Amino acid sequence: METTSDMPIRTRPRTQDIVVAGGGIAGLALALAVRRACPGATVTLCDPRPAHPARSPRAVAVAAGARRFLGDLDAWQAVAAEAQPITAMTITDSRPEDAPRPVYLDFAGEAEPGEPFAHMVFHDDLRTALAERCTAQGVTIVRDRVTGFRLGGGALLAEAATGVLRARLLVAADGGRSRLREAAGIGTLARDYGQAGIVATLSHDISHEGRATQHFLPEGPLAILPLRAADGSPRRVSLVWTTSLAEARRLVALSPEAFVAALQGRIGRDYGALALEDVPSAHALRLVLPRRLVAERVALLGDAARTIHPLAGQGLNLGLRDAAVLAELAAERLSLGLDPGDAETLDAYQRARRFDALAMAVMTDGLNRLFSNDTLPVRLLRDVGLGLVDRLPRLKRSFMRDAAGLAGRVPRSFTR
């Protein structure tokens, strides 16, 4: 069995079927999915982070389809007990001074009977579960960064600080500012939003009851997402607060008491008394769309394949859809004794994933533009639109299934 390694790569003469550059959730899921579907495949994952980094309080939303995929990989079971189901969502449209916040759209229900349309889970818990499953399944994990590559001899040579790996397919899962995407000559369409997303975790007095709330404010969307508290109670939330860059810098510099006061001025007191559990941090937001998802023997995955606005919480779920689709295609080729990095495989991956990613990017970008606008005619139009959707159960159901990752063309592992 292959295991985690902190030894230098050096030059390994044996050609790997797949080298994954980047050990985030999407990269780990892909490596694990290929090995589970095709145990004879040689898969190496390169990531410079230590095996047990300091734990971050960052939380992520896992839609129902992605949760099924993670369950199929035997990774979800390790985090299920701490995961918080999202069973309802409220959408408001208001100004900061409005009280109370008028609710224009309210979702309640399940993706399927007995199945919440999403769960909230801590990012590092999920990443650790996937890394442990990768090791158990025989994925080689090397603590090094792939910095570049070159083609030759019907394969690809992935270059790292401690050596070279020969591979039939290189998966660039190295984040939104992917060096490997640039090395592959894949151009991008990019735009800075002029906004930052403030993330923080808070405890509170009044139960959230599994409800997520999205407040659309003129400065940007503010999401309150339910989490399980350390004692298992429904009294912890994850905050994703989008505002201007200057305002974000001001807010994160406040004392904890002043930050909480500013937040309650935006969301009211529906959660009772709030208290910060960590230090708020701000992250500049960009839209990045690659002109293509593949190059010769290279496939982009996760944030390297697109970076979108976080207002719909779909970035992670798109990456897991990437992983599921590419794993299915690669495993099928490998099981037939064929090349997982050939043009046919990569073309099929691009066809399967390009439109989905583009549609989500356009949708989130459009919603951010529409709701970050305080012009009265625009406010009236969008509020009437939200009110109409709220009165159409079939349309609301369609939106819920889309948010759950179960609409349209989905990977086989999302349907189980």
C-alpha positions in Angstrom: 0.0 0.0 0.0 1.2 3.5 -0.8 1.2 6.0 2.0 1.9 9.6 2.9 5.4 10.6 2.3 7.6 13.5 3.6 10.6 12.3 1.6 11.8 14.1 -1.5 10.2 13.1 -4.8 13.5 13.0 -6.7 12.9 11.5 -10.2 10.6 8.5 -10.1 11.0 6.4 -13.2 7.6 4.8 -12.9 4.9 6.8 -14.7 2.0 7.7 -12.5 -1.5 7.5 -14.0 -2.5 10.7 -12.3 -0.7 13.4 -10.3 -2.9 15.8 -8.4 -1.3 19.2 -7.7 -3.1 20.6 -4.6 -4.5 19.0 -1.5 -7.7 20.9 -1.0 -11.1 19.1 -0.7 -11.6 18.8 -4.5 -8.1 17.5 -5.2 -8.3 14.9 -2.3 -11.8 13.8 -3.5 -10.6 13.3 -7.0 -7.6 11.2 -5.9 -9.7 9.1 -3.6 -12.5 8.6 -6.1 -10.1 7.3 -8.8 -8.4 4.9 -6.4 -11.7 3.5 -5.1 -13.1 3.0 -8.6 -9.8 1.6 -10.0 -7.6 0.2 -7.2 -4.8 -0.6 -9.6 -4.4 3.1 -10.6 -1.2 4.9 -9.5 -2.2 8.3 -8.0 0.1 10.8 -6.3 -1.1 14.0 -4.7 1.3 16.8 -4.0 0.6 19.4 -1.4 3.1 21.4 0.7 0.9 21.8 3.8 1.8 19.7 6.9 -0.2 16.6 7.5 -1.9 18.2 10.6 -2.0 22.0 10.2 -3.4 24.3 12.8 -7.2 24.0 12.7 -9.1 26.8 11.0 -12.7 27.8 12.0 -13.7 28.1 8.4 -17.0 26.3 7.5 -18.4 25.2 4.2 -21.8 24.4 2.8 -22.0 20.9 1.2 -25.0 20.4 -1.0 -27.0 17.2 -1.1 -25.5 15.9 -4.3 -21.9 16.6 -3.1 -22.7 14.9 0.2 -23.8 11.8 -1.6 -20.5 11.8 -3.5 -18.6 12.2 -0.2 -20.6 9.4 1.3 -19.8 7.1 -1.6 -16.1 7.8 -0.8 -16.7 6.8 2.9 -15.5 10.3 3.9 -18.8 11.9 4.9 -19.3 9.4 7.7 -16.3 10.9 9.6 -18.0 14.3 9.8 -21.7 13.5 9.8 -22.1 13.7 13.5 -20.9 17.3 13.7 -22.5 18.4 10.4 -25.4 20.8 10.7 -28.3 20.2 8.3 -29.7 23.3 6.5 -33.5 22.7 6.4 -34.7 26.2 5.5 -33.5 29.4 3.9 -34.8 32.9 4.2 -33.9 35.7 1.8 -34.4 39.4 2.7 -33.8 42.6 0.7 -33.3 45.7 2.8 -31.2 48.7 3.8 -29.1 48.6 7.0 -31.5 50.9 8.7 -34.6 48.8 8.0 -36.1 47.0 11.0 -37.5 44.5 10.9 -36.0 42.9 7.8 -38.8 42.2 5.2 -38.7 38.5 4.1 -39.4 38.2 0.4 -38.5 34.5 -0.2 -38.6 31.6 2.2 -37.5 28.0 1.4 -38.4 25.1 3.6 -38.1 21.4 2.7 -35.8 18.7 1.6 -33.9 17.7 -1.5 -35.5 14.3 -1.2 -37.7 12.9 1.6 -35.4 12.7 4.7 -32.5 14.4 3.0 -31.6 18.1 3.8 -30.7 20.1 0.7 -27.3 21.1 2.3 -25.2 20.7 5.4 -22.7 23.0 7.1 -19.4 21.4 8.2 -16.0 22.7 9.2 -13.6 22.8 6.2 -10.6 21.2 8.0 -12.7 18.3 9.4 -13.8 17.4 5.9 -10.3 17.8 4.5 -8.8 15.6 7.2 -11.4 12.9 6.6 -10.6 12.9 2.9 -6.8 12.8 3.5 -7.2 9.9 5.9 -9.3 8.0 3.4 -6.8 8.7 0.6 -3.9 7.3 2.7 -6.0 4.2 3.6 -7.0 3.7 -0.1 -3.4 3.8 -1.3 -3.0 7.4 -2.7 0.6 8.6 -2.3 0.6 12.0 -0.6 3.9 14.0 -1.0 4.5 17.2 1.0 5.7 19.2 -1.9 4.4 21.7 -4.4 4.2 21.2 -8.2 5.7 24.4 -9.6 5.6 23.6 -13.3 5.7 20.9 -15.9 7.0 19.9 -19.3 5.7 17.5 -21.9 7.7 14.7 -23.5 7.7 11.0 -24.5 3.9 10.6 -24.4 3.7 11.8 -20.8 4.1 14.8 -18.6 6.9 15.6 -16.2 5.6 17.5 -13.2 8.3 19.5 -11.6 8.5 20.1 -7.8 11.1 21.4 -5.5 12.4 18.0 -4.6 12.2 16.2 -7.9 10.2 15.3 -10.9 7.1 13.1 -11.3 6.2 11.5 -14.6 2.5 11.3 -15.2 -0.1 10.6 -17.8 -2.5 13.2 -16.4 -1.7 16.3 -14.3 -4.7 17.7 -12.4 -4.2 21.4 -11.5 -6.1 21.8 -8.2 -3.8 24.6 -6.9 -6.4 27.3 -6.3 -7.9 30.4 -7.8 -4.5 31.9 -8.6 -3.3 28.7 -10.2 0.4 28.7 -11.3 -0.2 25.6 -13.3 -3.1 27.1 -15.2 -0.8 29.9 -16.3 2.0 27.4 -17.1 -0.4 25.5 -19.4 -1.1 28.7 -21.3 -4.7 28.9 -20.3 -5.9 32.5 -20.4 -8.6 33.8 -18.1 -11.4 36.4 -18.0 -11.1 38.1 -14.6 -12.7 41.0 -12.8 -12.2 42.3 -9.3 -15.5 42.9 -7.5 -14.2 45.7 -5.4 -15.7 43.8 -2.5 -14.3 41.6 0.3 -16.0 38.7 2.1 -15.6 38.8 5.8 -15.8 35.4 7.4 -16.2 34.6 11.1 -17.8 32.1 13.5 -20.2 33.3 16.2 -22.1 31.8 19.1 -25.6 33.0 20.0 -28.5 32.6 22.5 -31.5 31.8 20.3 -31.6 28.5 18.3 -31.1 28.9 14.6 -33.3 25.8 14.0 -31.2 24.9 11.0 -32.2 28.0 9.0 -29.8 29.8 6.8 -30.5 33.5 6.1 -29.3 35.7 3.2 -29.6 39.4 3.7 -29.2 41.3 0.5 -27.9 44.8 1.4 -26.8 47.6 -0.9 -23.2 47.0 0.1 -23.4 43.3 -0.7 -25.0 40.1 0.5 -24.7 39.0 4.2 -25.2 35.3 4.9 -25.8 33.7 8.3 -25.3 29.9 8.0 -26.2 27.4 10.8 -23.5 25.3 12.6 -23.5 22.9 15.4 -22.0 24.3 18.6 -19.3 22.4 20.4 -22.0 21.0 22.8 -24.1 19.9 19.9 -26.7 22.7 20.3 -28.0 24.8 17.4 -26.4 28.0 18.7 -23.4 28.7 16.4 -23.4 30.3 13.0 -20.9 31.0 10.2 -20.9 34.5 8.8 -20.0 35.5 5.3 -20.4 39.3 5.0 -19.7 40.9 1.7 -19.0 44.6 1.7 -16.7 47.1 0.1 -12.9 46.7 0.5 -12.6 49.8 2.6 -15.5 48.9 4.9 -14.2 45.3 5.3 -10.8 46.6 6.4 -12.6 48.9 8.9 -14.8 46.2 10.3 -12.1 43.6 10.9 -10.0 46.2 12.7 -12.8 46.7 15.3 -12.8 45.3 18.7 -14.9 42.1 19.1 -17.7 44.1 20.9 -17.8 46.8 18.2 -17.8 44.2 15.4 -20.7 42.3 16.9 -22.6 45.6 17.4 -22.0 46.5 13.7 -23.2 43.1 12.7 -26.4 43.3 14.8 -27.1 46.6 13.2 -27.3 44.8 9.9 -29.2 41.6 10.9 -31.2 42.6 14.0 -31.5 40.5 17.2 -33.1 37.3 15.8 -30.2 35.3 17.3 -30.2 37.1 20.6 -26.8 38.0 22.0 -23.9 37.2 19.7 -20.2 36.5 20.6 -17.3 36.0 18.3 -15.5 32.6 18.5 -12.6 33.6 16.2 -11.0 36.6 14.7 -12.9 37.9 11.6 -10.9 37.9 8.4 -11.5 39.6 5.1 -10.8 38.2 1.6 -10.9 40.2 -1.6 -13.4 38.8 -4.1 -12.7 38.2 -7.8 -14.5 36.5 -10.7 -12.1 34.3 -12.7 -13.2 32.2 -15.7 -10.5 30.2 -17.6 -11.0 30.2 -21.4 -10.8 26.4 -21.3 -10.6 23.7 -18.6 -7.9 21.6 -20.2 -4.5 21.6 -22.0 -2.4 18.8 -23.2 -2.4 16.2 -20.4 -3.6 18.9 -17.9 -7.1 19.4 -16.4 -8.2 22.2 -14.2 -10.1 21.4 -11.0 -11.9 23.3 -8.3 -11.0 27.0 -7.8 -8.4 26.6 -10.5 -11.3 25.9 -12.9 -13.2 29.0 -11.9 -13.5 31.4 -9.0 -17.0 32.8 -8.4 -18.8 35.1 -6.0 -19.5 33.3 -2.6 -23.1 34.5 -2.3 -24.6 31.2 -3.3 -22.0 29.1 -1.4 -21.5 26.9 -4.5 -17.7 27.1 -5.0 -16.9 24.0 -3.1 -19.8 22.1 -4.6 -18.7 22.9 -8.2 -15.2 21.6 -7.3 -16.7 18.4 -6.0 -18.7 18.0 -9.2 -15.5 18.5 -11.2 -13.9 15.8 -9.1 -16.8 13.3 -9.5 -16.9 13.8 -13.3 -13.2 13.6 -13.9 -12.8 10.6 -11.6 -15.6 8.8 -13.5 -14.0 9.5 -16.9 -10.4 8.7 -15.8 -11.4 5.5 -14.0 -13.4 4.3 -17.0 -10.4 4.8 -19.3 -8.0 3.1 -16.8 -10.3 0.1 -16.4 -10.1 -0.4 -20.2 -6.3 -0.1 -20.2 -6.5 3.3 -21.9 -4.8 6.6 -21.2 -6.6 8.9 -18.6 -4.8 11.9 -19.9 -5.5 11.6 -23.6 -7.4 14.2 -25.7 -10.6 12.1 -25.7 -10.8 12.1 -21.9 -10.0 15.7 -21.5 -12.4 16.8 -24.2 -15.2 14.9 -22.5 -14.3 16.5 -19.1 -14.4 20.0 -20.6 -17.8 19.3 -22.3 -19.3 18.0 -19.1 -18.1 20.8 -16.8 -17.7 24.0 -18.8 -21.4 25.0 -19.1 -22.2 24.2 -15.5 -19.4 26.4 -14.2 -20.2 29.2 -16.6 -23.9 29.2 -15.7 -23.2 29.4 -11.9 -20.6 32.1 -12.4 -23.1 34.2 -14.5 -25.9 33.6 -12.0 -23.8 34.6 -8.9 -22.3 37.6 -10.8 -25.8 38.7 -11.9 -27.3 38.4 -8.5 -24.5 40.4 -6.9 -25.0 43.2 -9.5 -28.8 43.1 -9.1 -28.9 43.2 -5.3 -25.9 45.5 -4.7 -28.0 48.3 -6.2 -30.1 50.6 -4.1 -31.9 52.3 -7.0 -35.7 52.4 -6.2 -37.0 51.0 -9.5 -34.5 48.2 -9.4 -35.4 47.4 -5.7 -39.1 47.4 -6.6 -38.6 45.1 -9.6 -36.5 42.5 -7.8 -38.7 42.5 -4.7 -41.8 41.9 -6.9 -39.8 39.1 -8.6 -38.9 37.5 -5.3 -42.5 37.7 -4.1 -43.7 36.0 -7.2 -41.2 33.1 -6.8 -42.3 32.7 -3.2 -45.8 32.1 -4.4 -44.9 29.4 -6.9 -44.2 26.1 -5.2 -43.0 24.3 -8.3 -40.5 27.0 -9.1 -39.3 27.1 -5.5 -38.8 23.3 -5.6 -36.8 23.6 -8.8 -34.6 26.3 -7.2 -34.1 24.0 -4.2 -33.0 21.0 -6.3 -30.6 23.2 -8.2 -29.1 24.5 -4.9 -28.9 20.9 -3.8 -26.8 20.0 -6.9 -29.4 17.5 -8.1 -30.7 19.4 -11.2 -29.4 19.1 -14.8 -26.7 16.7 -15.9 -25.2 15.4 -12.7 -22.4 12.8 -12.0 -23.5 9.3 -11.3 -22.2 9.5 -7.7 -24.5 12.4 -7.1 -27.6 10.4 -7.7 -27.0 7.6 -5.3 
